[in-house]
Amino acid sequence: MPQLPFPSMFKNVLIFLFFKVVQLFKQGKINDLEQQLHLANQKINALEYKKKDKFASIQRRLSSNKCMCKKKGSCSCKYLDQLLFETQRLKMENETLSKERRMLKNELAALDKDFFDEIEDLKYALQEAIKLNAHYEKYLKQLSSTYGITLTSALTAGNPRTTLWK
């Protein structure tokens, strides 16, 4: 029988970590939180883009409707009321978007740095467990060929419900 390349203590720790990671993924907490974080970032980017886009379109509209009055101090063009209304509307929209952006940034800041470090640690542990599973699959295939037991063709890492033996 071939020797496993890992000491039994290390093997047990890796197996424990692997099952913990699988359990967390089953609960879906990490995926849900990552998805919420991704959605919050998308909302922030969309709002900032929308704000820039609206500002550019308003500037284009205003530049086409510029007052052509000859006197600088008093403007009596027909677009003055429209411009005042548009500036008030844009100020209100700007405040709304700024509040929403601040709220999303505060929500993002509420997630502590340890949370992200823990996710990175879990990802690393999962990768190590996957590597270990690949080694175990290799040795299982060797053992199965030695003892005449046939393995199923689809060995999936991380899915404890699949059967290994036919």
C-alpha positions as CSV (number, residue, x, y, z in Angstrom):
1,M,0.0,0.0,0.0
2,P,1.5,3.4,-1.0
3,Q,2.3,5.9,1.8
4,L,0.4,9.1,1.9
5,P,2.7,12.2,1.6
6,F,1.1,14.0,4.5
7,P,1.4,13.3,8.2
8,S,-1.8,12.0,9.8
9,M,-2.2,15.1,12.0
10,F,-1.9,17.5,9.1
11,K,-4.2,15.3,7.1
12,N,-6.9,15.4,9.8
13,V,-6.6,19.2,10.2
14,L,-7.0,19.6,6.4
15,I,-10.0,17.3,6.3
16,F,-11.6,19.2,9.2
17,L,-10.9,22.5,7.5
18,F,-12.3,21.2,4.2
19,F,-15.5,20.0,5.8
20,K,-15.9,23.3,7.7
21,V,-15.5,25.3,4.4
22,V,-18.0,23.0,2.7
23,Q,-20.4,23.5,5.6
24,L,-20.1,27.3,5.3
25,F,-20.6,27.1,1.6
26,K,-23.7,25.0,2.1
27,Q,-25.1,27.6,4.5
28,G,-24.5,30.1,1.8
29,K,-23.4,32.8,4.1
30,I,-20.2,33.6,2.3
31,N,-21.7,33.6,-1.1
32,D,-24.6,35.7,0.0
33,L,-22.4,38.3,1.7
34,E,-20.1,38.4,-1.3
35,Q,-23.1,38.9,-3.6
36,Q,-24.4,41.7,-1.4
37,L,-21.0,43.4,-1.4
38,H,-20.8,43.0,-5.2
39,L,-24.3,44.4,-5.6
40,A,-23.6,47.4,-3.3
41,N,-20.4,48.2,-5.3
42,Q,-22.4,47.9,-8.6
43,K,-25.0,50.3,-7.2
44,I,-22.4,52.8,-6.2
45,N,-20.7,52.6,-9.6
46,A,-24.1,52.9,-11.4
47,L,-25.1,55.9,-9.3
48,E,-21.8,57.7,-9.9
49,Y,-22.0,57.0,-13.6
50,K,-25.6,58.1,-13.7
51,K,-24.7,61.3,-11.9
52,K,-21.8,62.0,-14.3
53,D,-24.0,61.2,-17.3
54,K,-26.8,63.4,-16.2
55,F,-24.4,66.3,-15.5
56,A,-23.0,65.9,-19.0
57,S,-26.4,65.8,-20.7
58,I,-27.5,68.9,-18.7
59,Q,-24.4,70.8,-19.7
60,R,-25.1,69.9,-23.4
61,R,-28.7,71.1,-23.1
62,L,-27.7,74.3,-21.3
63,S,-25.0,75.1,-23.8
64,S,-27.5,74.8,-26.7
65,N,-30.0,77.1,-24.8
66,K,-27.5,79.7,-23.8
67,C,-28.8,83.2,-23.4
68,M,-27.7,85.5,-26.2
69,C,-28.5,88.7,-24.4
70,K,-26.3,91.6,-25.2
71,K,-26.3,93.1,-21.7
72,K,-24.4,91.1,-19.1
73,G,-26.2,92.2,-15.9
74,S,-29.8,91.6,-16.8
75,C,-31.0,88.6,-18.8
76,S,-34.6,88.5,-20.0
77,C,-34.5,85.5,-22.2
78,K,-37.4,83.1,-22.5
79,Y,-35.3,80.2,-21.1
80,L,-34.6,81.8,-17.7
81,D,-37.6,80.1,-15.9
82,Q,-36.8,76.8,-17.5
83,L,-33.2,77.0,-16.3
84,L,-34.2,77.9,-12.8
85,F,-36.6,75.0,-12.6
86,E,-34.0,72.7,-14.1
87,T,-31.4,73.8,-11.6
88,Q,-33.7,73.2,-8.6
89,R,-34.7,69.8,-9.9
90,L,-31.0,68.9,-10.4
91,K,-30.0,70.1,-7.0
92,M,-32.7,67.9,-5.4
93,E,-31.7,64.9,-7.5
94,N,-28.0,65.5,-6.6
95,E,-28.8,65.5,-2.9
96,T,-30.8,62.3,-3.3
97,L,-28.0,60.6,-5.1
98,S,-25.4,61.8,-2.7
99,K,-27.5,60.5,0.3
100,E,-27.9,57.2,-1.4
101,R,-24.2,57.0,-2.2
102,R,-23.2,57.9,1.4
103,M,-25.6,55.3,2.7
104,L,-24.1,52.6,0.5
105,K,-20.6,53.6,1.4
106,N,-21.5,53.5,5.1
107,E,-23.1,50.1,4.6
108,L,-19.9,48.9,2.9
109,A,-17.7,50.3,5.7
110,A,-19.8,48.5,8.3
111,L,-18.3,45.2,7.2
112,D,-15.1,44.9,9.2
113,K,-11.7,44.0,7.8
114,D,-11.6,40.7,9.7
115,F,-14.6,39.5,7.8
116,F,-12.7,39.8,4.5
117,D,-9.6,38.3,6.0
118,E,-11.6,35.4,7.2
119,I,-13.1,34.9,3.7
120,E,-9.6,34.9,2.2
121,D,-8.4,32.4,4.8
122,L,-11.4,30.2,4.0
123,K,-10.7,30.4,0.3
124,Y,-7.1,29.5,0.9
125,A,-8.2,26.5,3.1
126,L,-10.6,25.4,0.4
127,Q,-7.9,25.5,-2.3
128,E,-5.6,23.5,-0.1
129,A,-8.3,21.0,0.6
130,I,-9.0,20.7,-3.1
131,K,-5.4,20.0,-3.8
132,L,-5.4,17.4,-1.0
133,N,-8.5,15.8,-2.5
134,A,-6.8,15.6,-5.8
135,H,-3.9,13.7,-4.1
136,Y,-6.4,11.4,-2.4
137,E,-8.3,10.7,-5.6
138,K,-5.0,9.7,-7.2
139,Y,-4.2,7.3,-4.3
140,L,-7.8,6.0,-4.4
141,K,-7.4,5.2,-8.0
142,Q,-4.2,3.4,-7.3
143,L,-5.8,1.5,-4.5
144,S,-8.8,0.6,-6.5
145,S,-6.7,-0.7,-9.4
146,T,-4.7,-2.7,-6.9
147,Y,-7.7,-4.3,-5.2
148,G,-9.9,-4.5,-8.2
149,I,-12.6,-2.0,-7.1
150,T,-13.9,0.3,-9.8
151,L,-14.4,4.0,-9.0
152,T,-17.2,6.0,-10.6
153,S,-16.2,8.2,-13.5
154,A,-17.3,11.5,-11.8
155,L,-15.4,12.2,-8.7
156,T,-16.4,15.6,-7.5
157,A,-14.5,17.5,-4.9
158,G,-16.6,19.0,-2.1
159,N,-19.8,17.1,-2.7
160,P,-20.1,14.5,0.1
161,R,-23.4,13.1,-1.4
162,T,-21.7,11.6,-4.4
163,T,-20.7,8.0,-4.1
164,L,-17.1,7.0,-4.8
165,W,-17.7,3.3,-5.4
166,K,-19.9,1.4,-7.9
